[in-house]
C-alpha cells in the first residue's frame, strides 16, 4: 500500500527592519530554516512561504539561501522574472497593478522523486482585498501562487512505524533509475540495531548503530524484496523498532531483533519492490518506512 508523498510547509516571519544589523539577523533567521530543511527534509517536497522581509537587492538579507542551499524555486522569479533574480529594486505600490515589482512576501518550492511540483501562476491579488471605500486591508499585497502536482511512477513509499526520535535519513535522492535490491542486511539483538541493503548497481544504504549480530540475504536475479514486518516498543521512554522481518517474492525471509505485541506489515503493491529506507536513527533504528520502485 502506498502512502501519500510528503510535502512539508514552512511559514516565515523574520526580523523586519533594514539597518545592517537587522539584515544580518534576518539572514541568520533564514539560514536556520535552510539548515533545518537540509537536516529534516532531505528527499521531501518543500514549500517555504510568508513575509520574508527580504529583497534580492539587499545582499545582506541572503534570501538566495533557499535557492542555492536547498534547491528551491522562487515562484515569482520563475513566473514573472524569467528565472532571473532582480538586481535593481522595483518596489510595489499597494494595491499593485503589476506582478513585475518585488515584495518581501515570497513563495519558494521544490518537488521530489516522489512528487512533481510546478508553479503555474503568480499574482498580487491586491484589488480583491480592498475595503468598501477602496482602501487596502493590509500593508502588504496579498499573493496567490498556484501549483500543479503529480505523483511519480518511479518511486513511492510506505507508512512509518516507530517513534519521533533520532536523526532523519532518506535514501530517495541516492537511488538510481531502475533499481533492484540484491542484498538485505540487518543487525539486531534485543532490538533492531541497524538496517542495510545493496542494489544491483552497487549502491549501499546503511542506517542505525554498530551493535547487534549481523545477518544477510542475497536475492536471486528475479527475486524481489516485497514486504516487511516491523514491531515497535519503548526503550528508555523512546519508541524504537525492535524487530524486522523481510519477505521476498519467492517466500524467503530474513529477520532481526525481538518481536513485540505492537507490529505492522508493509507490503509493496503488485509489481513493486522495496529498494530503500527513510526514517530516523541513532544507536538503533527509531523510526522506519520503505521506498518502493517498480520491479
Number of C-alpha atoms within 10 A of each C-alpha: 13 16 11 13 20 16 17 15 12 13 13 18 14 19 19 15 13 15 10 12 11 16 22 16 18 25 22 17 17 23 17 12 18 19 15 13 20 14 12 15 19 19 20 20 21 23 18 22 17 16 17 24 20 27 23 18 16 15 14 20 24 19 22 20 17 21 15 11 13 21 15 20 22 25 22 27 19 17 18 18 16 9 13 12 15 14 11 10 13 13 13 18 14 16 22 18 14 14 17 17 17 23 24 18 19 22 25 23 24 22 21 20 18 24 21 16 19 16 20 12 15 19 19 22 17 20 16 11 15 14 11 7 6 10 12 17 14 13 8 18 22 19 17 11 16 11 13 10 11 11 15 14 11 14 24 25 25 22 15 16 24 24 20 15 16 18 16 19 21 23 19 23 12 12 21 11 10 13 21 25 25 22 18 21 20 27 24 25 15 12 25 31 29 27 23 17 24 20 18 15 14 11 13 18 19 16 24 22 17 14 15 18 14 15 14 15 17 14 19 12 10 10 18 23 27 23 20 21 17 26 23 25 20 13 12 6 7 14 18 28 30 28 25 26 17 24 18 19 14 13 12 13 14 17 22 26 23 16 21 14 8 12 17 14 16 21 21 23 14 10 11 19 27 29 29 26 23 21 23 24 24 16 14 24 28 30 24 23 21 26 23 27 23 18 18
